[in-house]
Amino acid sequence: MSLPAVAKSFYTFCKKCDTDRYHMVQSHPTSTSAKMKCEVCAKLMTWNLPKTAAQKAAVKKEGVARKARSTHKDQWELFMQNSGKSPEMNYNLKQKFEVNTILIHPKFGKGYIKEAQQDKIEVVFEDEVKFLMHNRA
Ligand SMILES: [Zn+2]
């Protein structure tokens, strides 16, 4: 969306008329606003562009989140393609697991262990990355 051009009519709300009116665009005081005059009551008003900058930022943020999601899925797919030698084990809270083990989880499906700490493991599943407990014998 861009600003209505100077000397064009623009249909928008007039506070004084308390209804939508045609306004004659007078000037562009900034790159995101237009000064315009109601064609009925002659009231001057400044019309601002919708917050496209904020919208763009939101879209960008969403794009980054989407990229993060696809990144872990990319890792998952890559790992599964090259997982010929990795052991496959069913998840069990009491078991101690090692990095690069393929984990079969009843709820989350098949994942691989990206990091293993003393009592928890970071597992990359197809849909999400999860921290699970282990080694609780
Ligand atoms: Zn008016």
Backbone and ligand atoms as CSV (ligand in chain L), in Angstrom:
chain,resi,resn,atom,element,x,y,z
A,1,MET,N,N,0.853,-1.207,0.000
A,1,MET,CA,C,0.000,0.000,0.000
A,1,MET,C,C,0.880,1.244,0.000
A,2,SER,N,N,0.500,2.229,-0.814
A,2,SER,CA,C,1.266,3.468,-0.848
A,2,SER,C,C,0.341,4.663,-0.623
A,3,LEU,N,N,0.930,5.810,-0.439
A,3,LEU,CA,C,0.160,7.025,-0.164
A,3,LEU,C,C,-0.677,7.420,-1.370
A,4,PRO,N,N,-1.880,7.948,-1.104
A,4,PRO,CA,C,-2.652,8.486,-2.227
A,4,PRO,C,C,-1.930,9.713,-2.808
A,5,ALA,N,N,-1.934,9.850,-4.104
A,5,ALA,CA,C,-1.183,10.926,-4.752
A,5,ALA,C,C,-1.792,12.298,-4.461
A,6,VAL,N,N,-0.919,13.293,-4.459
A,6,VAL,CA,C,-1.359,14.681,-4.263
A,6,VAL,C,C,-2.332,15.054,-5.382
A,7,ALA,N,N,-3.376,15.809,-4.993
A,7,ALA,CA,C,-4.414,16.299,-5.902
A,7,ALA,C,C,-5.392,15.214,-6.329
A,8,LYS,N,N,-5.278,14.037,-5.689
A,8,LYS,CA,C,-6.258,12.973,-5.943
A,8,LYS,C,C,-7.285,12.960,-4.812
A,9,SER,N,N,-8.449,12.438,-5.113
A,9,SER,CA,C,-9.451,12.257,-4.072
A,9,SER,C,C,-9.209,10.931,-3.373
A,10,PHE,N,N,-9.387,10.960,-2.062
A,10,PHE,CA,C,-9.166,9.748,-1.272
A,10,PHE,C,C,-10.335,9.602,-0.312
A,11,TYR,N,N,-10.975,8.473,-0.342
A,11,TYR,CA,C,-12.177,8.245,0.455
A,11,TYR,C,C,-11.794,7.692,1.813
A,12,THR,N,N,-12.009,8.497,2.843
A,12,THR,CA,C,-11.686,8.034,4.199
A,12,THR,C,C,-12.558,8.765,5.216
A,13,PHE,N,N,-12.414,8.379,6.465
A,13,PHE,CA,C,-13.272,8.906,7.522
A,13,PHE,C,C,-12.961,10.364,7.867
A,14,CYS,N,N,-13.971,11.205,7.957
A,14,CYS,CA,C,-13.821,12.588,8.407
A,14,CYS,C,C,-14.420,12.701,9.798
A,15,LYS,N,N,-13.559,13.155,10.752
A,15,LYS,CA,C,-14.013,13.255,12.146
A,15,LYS,C,C,-15.129,14.287,12.300
A,16,LYS,N,N,-14.981,15.394,11.559
A,16,LYS,CA,C,-15.955,16.479,11.712
A,16,LYS,C,C,-17.317,16.071,11.131
A,17,CYS,N,N,-17.283,15.447,9.957
A,17,CYS,CA,C,-18.535,14.977,9.354
A,17,CYS,C,C,-19.043,13.716,10.048
A,18,ASP,N,N,-18.150,13.047,10.755
A,18,ASP,CA,C,-18.448,11.805,11.444
A,18,ASP,C,C,-18.919,10.711,10.475
A,19,THR,N,N,-18.361,10.755,9.276
A,19,THR,CA,C,-18.672,9.713,8.303
A,19,THR,C,C,-17.566,9.669,7.249
A,20,ASP,N,N,-17.599,8.697,6.374
A,20,ASP,CA,C,-16.592,8.613,5.310
A,20,ASP,C,C,-16.877,9.666,4.238
A,21,ARG,N,N,-15.830,10.387,3.872
A,21,ARG,CA,C,-15.964,11.446,2.872
A,21,ARG,C,C,-14.809,11.370,1.883
A,22,TYR,N,N,-15.023,11.992,0.723
A,22,TYR,CA,C,-13.888,12.179,-0.189
A,22,TYR,C,C,-13.025,13.313,0.341
A,23,HIS,N,N,-11.722,13.097,0.322
A,23,HIS,CA,C,-10.763,14.109,0.756
A,23,HIS,C,C,-9.839,14.414,-0.410
A,24,MET,N,N,-9.497,15.690,-0.579
A,24,MET,CA,C,-8.536,16.081,-1.597
A,24,MET,C,C,-7.146,16.062,-0.966
A,25,VAL,N,N,-6.253,15.290,-1.558
A,25,VAL,CA,C,-4.903,15.183,-1.008
A,25,VAL,C,C,-4.128,16.467,-1.330
A,26,GLN,N,N,-3.570,17.091,-0.267
A,26,GLN,CA,C,-2.875,18.375,-0.399
A,26,GLN,C,C,-1.367,18.203,-0.563
A,27,SER,N,N,-0.809,17.372,0.303
A,27,SER,CA,C,0.648,17.213,0.301
A,27,SER,C,C,1.016,15.951,1.058
A,28,HIS,N,N,2.305,15.631,0.978
A,28,HIS,CA,C,2.831,14.499,1.746
A,28,HIS,C,C,3.866,15.031,2.744
A,29,PRO,N,N,3.442,15.363,3.966
A,29,PRO,CA,C,4.395,15.913,4.957
A,29,PRO,C,C,5.531,14.935,5.269
A,30,THR,N,N,5.251,13.653,5.273
A,30,THR,CA,C,6.301,12.646,5.470
A,30,THR,C,C,6.066,11.545,4.436
A,31,SER,N,N,6.978,10.590,4.406
A,31,SER,CA,C,6.843,9.512,3.420
A,31,SER,C,C,5.745,8.518,3.776
A,32,THR,N,N,5.175,8.687,4.986
A,32,THR,CA,C,4.116,7.755,5.381
A,32,THR,C,C,2.806,8.457,5.717
A,33,SER,N,N,2.714,9.774,5.419
A,33,SER,CA,C,1.460,10.468,5.735
A,33,SER,C,C,1.072,11.423,4.618
A,34,ALA,N,N,-0.222,11.682,4.544
A,34,ALA,CA,C,-0.745,12.600,3.536
A,34,ALA,C,C,-1.676,13.587,4.216
A,35,LYS,N,N,-1.493,14.866,3.872
A,35,LYS,CA,C,-2.380,15.898,4.396
A,35,LYS,C,C,-3.536,16.007,3.404
A,36,MET,N,N,-4.738,15.955,3.910
A,36,MET,CA,C,-5.878,16.003,2.998
A,36,MET,C,C,-7.030,16.791,3.587
A,37,LYS,N,N,-7.871,17.277,2.690
A,37,LYS,CA,C,-8.968,18.159,3.089
A,37,LYS,C,C,-10.297,17.527,2.713
A,38,CYS,N,N,-11.197,17.507,3.683
A,38,CYS,CA,C,-12.527,16.961,3.434
A,38,CYS,C,C,-13.232,17.803,2.371
A,39,GLU,N,N,-13.796,17.160,1.394
A,39,GLU,CA,C,-14.440,17.891,0.297
A,39,GLU,C,C,-15.806,18.434,0.691
A,40,VAL,N,N,-16.303,18.024,1.860
A,40,VAL,CA,C,-17.612,18.508,2.300
A,40,VAL,C,C,-17.458,19.642,3.315
A,41,CYS,N,N,-16.668,19.387,4.406
A,41,CYS,CA,C,-16.570,20.386,5.474
A,41,CYS,C,C,-15.245,21.145,5.435
A,42,ALA,N,N,-14.355,20.758,4.560
A,42,ALA,CA,C,-13.052,21.412,4.375
A,42,ALA,C,C,-12.104,21.230,5.545
A,43,LYS,N,N,-12.405,20.321,6.447
A,43,LYS,CA,C,-11.491,20.062,7.567
A,43,LYS,C,C,-10.207,19.402,7.030
A,44,LEU,N,N,-9.080,19.920,7.527
A,44,LEU,CA,C,-7.786,19.335,7.159
A,44,LEU,C,C,-7.445,18.196,8.112
A,45,MET,N,N,-6.927,17.175,7.589
A,45,MET,CA,C,-6.493,16.067,8.450
A,45,MET,C,C,-5.252,15.420,7.859
A,46,THR,N,N,-4.539,14.728,8.736
A,46,THR,CA,C,-3.361,13.997,8.285
A,46,THR,C,C,-3.692,12.508,8.324
A,47,TRP,N,N,-3.515,11.895,7.207
A,47,TRP,CA,C,-3.800,10.450,7.097
A,47,TRP,C,C,-2.474,9.705,7.078
A,48,ASN,N,N,-2.371,8.708,7.913
A,48,ASN,CA,C,-1.124,7.942,7.996
A,48,ASN,C,C,-1.266,6.579,7.340
A,49,LEU,N,N,-0.216,6.190,6.686
A,49,LEU,CA,C,-0.173,4.843,6.126
A,49,LEU,C,C,-0.295,3.828,7.250
A,50,PRO,N,N,-0.952,2.719,7.012
A,50,PRO,CA,C,-0.931,1.649,8.021
A,50,PRO,C,C,0.513,1.283,8.328
A,51,LYS,N,N,0.740,0.783,9.516
A,51,LYS,CA,C,2.111,0.550,9.972
A,51,LYS,C,C,2.787,-0.586,9.203
A,52,THR,N,N,3.173,-0.277,7.987
A,52,THR,CA,C,3.791,-1.308,7.152
A,52,THR,C,C,5.145,-1.739,7.704
A,53,ALA,N,N,5.839,-0.796,8.334
A,53,ALA,CA,C,7.158,-1.144,8.893
A,53,ALA,C,C,6.996,-2.220,9.960
A,54,ALA,N,N,5.981,-2.023,10.818
A,54,ALA,CA,C,5.719,-3.006,11.874
A,54,ALA,C,C,5.291,-4.336,11.262
A,55,GLN,N,N,4.478,-4.256,10.216
A,55,GLN,CA,C,4.028,-5.482,9.561
A,55,GLN,C,C,5.206,-6.215,8.937
A,56,LYS,N,N,6.081,-5.450,8.301
A,56,LYS,CA,C,7.261,-6.055,7.675
A,56,LYS,C,C,8.130,-6.749,8.718
A,57,ALA,N,N,8.295,-6.074,9.872
A,57,ALA,CA,C,9.105,-6.645,10.946
A,57,ALA,C,C,8.489,-7.948,11.438
A,58,ALA,N,N,7.168,-7.965,11.562
A,58,ALA,CA,C,6.474,-9.170,12.031
A,58,ALA,C,C,6.667,-10.307,11.040
A,59,VAL,N,N,6.563,-9.996,9.766
A,59,VAL,CA,C,6.749,-11.007,8.720
A,59,VAL,C,C,8.163,-11.554,8.777
A,60,LYS,N,N,9.116,-10.637,8.988
A,60,LYS,CA,C,10.519,-11.038,9.056
A,60,LYS,C,C,10.754,-11.982,10.239
A,61,LYS,N,N,10.156,-11.632,11.377
A,61,LYS,CA,C,10.291,-12.441,12.580
A,61,LYS,C,C,9.717,-13.834,12.339
A,62,GLU,N,N,8.555,-13.866,11.702
A,62,GLU,CA,C,7.906,-15.137,11.396
A,62,GLU,C,C,8.795,-15.956,10.463
A,63,GLY,N,N,9.424,-15.257,9.519
A,63,GLY,CA,C,10.327,-15.930,8.592
A,63,GLY,C,C,11.492,-16.579,9.315
A,64,VAL,N,N,12.019,-15.875,10.300
A,64,VAL,CA,C,13.146,-16.403,11.078
A,64,VAL,C,C,12.701,-17.640,11.859
A,65,ALA,N,N,11.512,-17.561,12.454
A,65,ALA,CA,C,10.988,-18.706,13.218
A,65,ALA,C,C,10.790,-19.903,12.299
A,66,ARG,N,N,10.278,-19.638,11.098
A,66,ARG,CA,C,10.054,-20.714,10.144
A,66,ARG,C,C,11.393,-21.339,9.743
A,67,LYS,N,N,12.385,-20.493,9.586
A,67,LYS,CA,C,13.706,-20.968,9.200
A,67,LYS,C,C,14.294,-21.863,10.298
A,68,ALA,N,N,14.094,-21.451,11.560
A,68,ALA,CA,C,14.596,-22.240,12.692
A,68,ALA,C,C,13.935,-23.611,12.697
A,69,ARG,N,N,12.643,-23.623,12.435
A,69,ARG,CA,C,11.927,-24.896,12.396
A,69,ARG,C,C,12.483,-25.776,11.284
A,70,SER,N,N,12.672,-25.194,10.106
A,70,SER,CA,C,13.123,-26.006,8.986
A,70,SER,C,C,14.557,-26.460,9.215
A,71,THR,N,N,15.349,-25.647,9.956
A,71,THR,CA,C,16.729,-26.022,10.218
A,71,THR,C,C,16.811,-27.312,11.026
A,72,HIS,N,N,15.994,-27.426,12.085
A,72,HIS,CA,C,16.076,-28.662,12.878
A,72,HIS,C,C,15.552,-29.840,12.067
A,73,LYS,N,N,14.552,-29.568,11.208
A,73,LYS,CA,C,14.038,-30.644,10.361
A,73,LYS,C,C,15.080,-31.068,9.311
A,74,ASP,N,N,15.806,-30.067,8.809
A,74,ASP,CA,C,16.891,-30.375,7.865
A,74,ASP,C,C,17.930,-31.270,8.536
A,75,GLN,N,N,18.283,-30.911,9.778
A,75,GLN,CA,C,19.253,-31.707,10.538
A,75,GLN,C,C,18.733,-33.134,10.727
A,76,TRP,N,N,17.440,-33.211,11.041
A,76,TRP,CA,C,16.817,-34.515,11.281
A,76,TRP,C,C,16.886,-35.367,10.011
A,77,GLU,N,N,16.514,-34.762,8.887
A,77,GLU,CA,C,16.515,-35.511,7.628
A,77,GLU,C,C,17.917,-35.945,7.238
A,78,LEU,N,N,18.852,-35.021,7.421
A,78,LEU,CA,C,20.242,-35.327,7.086
A,78,LEU,C,C,20.752,-36.489,7.940
A,79,PHE,N,N,20.425,-36.410,9.244
A,79,PHE,CA,C,20.877,-37.455,10.149
A,79,PHE,C,C,20.273,-38.803,9.762
A,80,MET,N,N,18.979,-38.792,9.473
A,80,MET,CA,C,18.296,-40.048,9.162
A,80,MET,C,C,18.819,-40.652,7.845
A,81,GLN,N,N,19.201,-39.790,6.914
A,81,GLN,CA,C,19.748,-40.283,5.641
A,81,GLN,C,C,21.099,-40.964,5.852
A,82,ASN,N,N,21.854,-40.469,6.838
A,82,ASN,CA,C,23.215,-40.973,7.058
A,82,ASN,C,C,23.315,-41.843,8.306
A,83,SER,N,N,22.178,-42.399,8.744
A,83,SER,CA,C,22.160,-43.027,10.060
A,83,SER,C,C,22.387,-44.537,10.011
A,84,GLY,N,N,22.918,-45.017,8.907
A,84,GLY,CA,C,23.108,-46.459,8.742
A,84,GLY,C,C,23.741,-47.168,9.925
A,85,LYS,N,N,24.722,-46.524,10.557
A,85,LYS,CA,C,25.467,-47.206,11.626
A,85,LYS,C,C,24.974,-46.859,13.026
A,86,SER,N,N,24.056,-45.924,13.117
A,86,SER,CA,C,23.624,-45.503,14.449
A,86,SER,C,C,22.719,-46.541,15.089
A,87,PRO,N,N,22.925,-46.788,16.382
A,87,PRO,CA,C,22.044,-47.724,17.082
A,87,PRO,C,C,20.648,-47.119,17.249
A,88,GLU,N,N,19.649,-47.961,17.193
A,88,GLU,CA,C,18.273,-47.522,17.416
A,88,GLU,C,C,17.809,-48.086,18.735
A,89,MET,N,N,17.276,-47.230,19.601
A,89,MET,CA,C,16.831,-47.696,20.919
A,89,MET,C,C,15.486,-47.102,21.267
A,90,ASN,N,N,14.697,-47.870,22.001
A,90,ASN,CA,C,13.430,-47.335,22.503
A,90,ASN,C,C,13.714,-46.441,23.702
A,91,TYR,N,N,12.981,-45.330,23.770
A,91,TYR,CA,C,13.193,-44.411,24.886
A,91,TYR,C,C,12.747,-45.046,26.195
A,92,ASN,N,N,13.586,-44.899,27.202
A,92,ASN,CA,C,13.278,-45.380,28.542
A,92,ASN,C,C,13.976,-44.449,29.524
A,93,LEU,N,N,13.199,-43.924,30.433
A,93,LEU,CA,C,13.695,-42.959,31.418
A,93,LEU,C,C,14.934,-43.447,32.170
A,94,LYS,N,N,14.985,-44.757,32.431
A,94,LYS,CA,C,16.060,-45.315,33.259
A,94,LYS,C,C,17.347,-45.596,32.479
A,95,GLN,N,N,17.192,-45.684,31.183
A,95,GLN,CA,C,18.324,-46.007,30.327
A,95,GLN,C,C,19.263,-44.807,30.200
A,96,LYS,N,N,20.550,-45.083,30.047
A,96,LYS,CA,C,21.502,-44.014,29.755
A,96,LYS,C,C,21.769,-44.035,28.250
A,97,PHE,N,N,21.599,-42.887,27.627
A,97,PHE,CA,C,21.762,-42.824,26.177
A,97,PHE,C,C,22.992,-42.020,25.784
A,98,GLU,N,N,23.495,-42.337,24.620
A,98,GLU,CA,C,24.670,-41.641,24.097
A,98,GLU,C,C,24.272,-40.763,22.903
A,99,VAL,N,N,25.111,-39.751,22.657
A,99,VAL,CA,C,24.912,-38.880,21.483
A,99,VAL,C,C,24.896,-39.724,20.205
A,100,ASN,N,N,24.085,-39.277,19.254
A,100,ASN,CA,C,23.958,-39.914,17.942
A,100,ASN,C,C,23.189,-41.235,17.934
A,101,THR,N,N,22.587,-41.566,19.079
A,101,THR,CA,C,21.704,-42.735,19.102
A,101,THR,C,C,20.366,-42.322,18.500
A,102,ILE,N,N,19.766,-43.224,17.725
A,102,ILE,CA,C,18.412,-42.963,17.243
A,102,ILE,C,C,17.444,-43.433,18.313
A,103,LEU,N,N,16.567,-42.531,18.681
A,103,LEU,CA,C,15.654,-42.804,19.775
A,103,LEU,C,C,14.243,-42.996,19.216
A,104,ILE,N,N,13.598,-44.084,19.632
A,104,ILE,CA,C,12.204,-44.302,19.233
A,104,ILE,C,C,11.343,-43.932,20.428
A,105,HIS,N,N,10.545,-42.885,20.268
A,105,HIS,CA,C,9.710,-42.419,21.370
A,105,HIS,C,C,8.243,-42.705,21.051
A,106,PRO,N,N,7.491,-43.256,22.006
A,106,PRO,CA,C,6.099,-43.626,21.722
A,106,PRO,C,C,5.231,-42.440,21.290
A,107,LYS,N,N,5.549,-41.251,21.764
A,107,LYS,CA,C,4.718,-40.085,21.436
A,107,LYS,C,C,5.320,-39.242,20.309
A,108,PHE,N,N,6.639,-39.010,20.374
A,108,PHE,CA,C,7.251,-38.061,19.430
A,108,PHE,C,C,7.813,-38.730,18.178
A,109,GLY,N,N,7.873,-40.062,18.189
A,109,GLY,CA,C,8.363,-40.765,17.006
A,109,GLY,C,C,9.861,-40.994,17.065
A,110,LYS,N,N,10.452,-40.898,15.879
A,110,LYS,CA,C,11.866,-41.218,15.763
A,110,LYS,C,C,12.698,-39.937,15.814
A,111,GLY,N,N,13.697,-39.945,16.672
A,111,GLY,CA,C,14.558,-38.777,16.765
A,111,GLY,C,C,15.993,-39.214,16.957
A,112,TYR,N,N,16.909,-38.250,16.937
A,112,TYR,CA,C,18.284,-38.625,17.250
A,112,TYR,C,C,18.804,-37.740,18.369
A,113,ILE,N,N,19.718,-38.274,19.127
A,113,ILE,CA,C,20.222,-37.560,20.298
A,113,ILE,C,C,21.354,-36.636,19.885
A,114,LYS,N,N,21.078,-35.362,20.040
A,114,LYS,CA,C,22.045,-34.352,19.617
A,114,LYS,C,C,23.040,-34.059,20.727
A,115,GLU,N,N,22.538,-34.040,21.968
A,115,GLU,CA,C,23.395,-33.774,23.129
A,115,GLU,C,C,22.983,-34.681,24.270
A,116,ALA,N,N,23.966,-35.130,25.012
A,116,ALA,CA,C,23.655,-35.947,26.185
A,116,ALA,C,C,24.357,-35.354,27.397
A,117,GLN,N,N,23.571,-35.046,28.442
A,117,GLN,CA,C,24.148,-34.596,29.697
A,117,GLN,C,C,23.908,-35.685,30.736
A,118,GLN,N,N,24.322,-35.412,31.955
A,118,GLN,CA,C,24.229,-36.417,33.012
A,118,GLN,C,C,22.814,-36.985,33.155
A,119,ASP,N,N,21.824,-36.086,33.172
A,119,ASP,CA,C,20.461,-36.570,33.428
A,119,ASP,C,C,19.447,-36.186,32.352
A,120,LYS,N,N,19.929,-35.518,31.299
A,120,LYS,CA,C,18.965,-35.215,30.240
A,120,LYS,C,C,19.630,-35.262,28.873
A,121,ILE,N,N,18.790,-35.492,27.889
A,121,ILE,CA,C,19.272,-35.562,26.508
A,121,ILE,C,C,18.461,-34.600,25.648
A,122,GLU,N,N,19.135,-34.040,24.656
A,122,GLU,CA,C,18.453,-33.181,23.697
A,122,GLU,C,C,18.215,-34.029,22.459
A,123,VAL,N,N,16.951,-34.196,22.135
A,123,VAL,CA,C,16.597,-35.093,21.035
A,123,VAL,C,C,15.915,-34.313,19.920
A,124,VAL,N,N,16.421,-34.488,18.698
A,124,VAL,CA,C,15.817,-33.836,17.540
A,124,VAL,C,C,14.837,-34.826,16.911
A,125,PHE,N,N,13.558,-34.510,17.063
A,125,PHE,CA,C,12.518,-35.298,16.399
A,125,PHE,C,C,12.151,-34.593,15.103
A,126,GLU,N,N,11.356,-35.281,14.293
A,126,GLU,CA,C,10.995,-34.683,13.007
A,126,GLU,C,C,10.242,-33.366,13.194
A,127,ASP,N,N,9.352,-33.309,14.192
A,127,ASP,CA,C,8.515,-32.127,14.363
A,127,ASP,C,C,9.047,-31.120,15.371
A,128,GLU,N,N,9.873,-31.548,16.290
A,128,GLU,CA,C,10.337,-30.622,17.323
A,128,GLU,C,C,11.599,-31.146,18.006
A,129,VAL,N,N,12.241,-30.237,18.724
A,129,VAL,CA,C,13.420,-30.616,19.503
A,129,VAL,C,C,12.983,-30.702,20.962
A,130,LYS,N,N,13.318,-31.800,21.623
A,130,LYS,CA,C,12.846,-32.029,22.988
A,130,LYS,C,C,14.004,-32.332,23.925
A,131,PHE,N,N,13.846,-31.878,25.172
A,131,PHE,CA,C,14.764,-32.312,26.217
A,131,PHE,C,C,14.052,-33.420,26.995
A,132,LEU,N,N,14.685,-34.544,27.097
A,132,LEU,CA,C,14.092,-35.672,27.819
A,132,LEU,C,C,15.041,-36.097,28.937
A,133,MET,N,N,14.459,-36.658,29.976
A,133,MET,CA,C,15.294,-37.175,31.066
A,133,MET,C,C,15.813,-38.556,30.682
A,134,HIS,N,N,16.944,-38.887,31.212
A,134,HIS,CA,C,17.453,-40.250,31.037
A,134,HIS,C,C,18.368,-40.580,32.223
A,135,ASN,N,N,18.883,-41.787,32.220
A,135,ASN,CA,C,19.855,-42.188,33.232
A,135,ASN,C,C,19.288,-42.055,34.652
A,136,ARG,N,N,17.987,-42.337,34.819
A,136,ARG,CA,C,17.362,-42.194,36.141
A,136,ARG,C,C,17.164,-43.554,36.820
A,137,ALA,N,N,18.110,-44.415,36.638
A,137,ALA,CA,C,17.986,-45.753,37.214
A,137,ALA,C,C,18.021,-45.693,38.735
L,1,ZN,ZN,ZN,-15.774,16.529,6.624
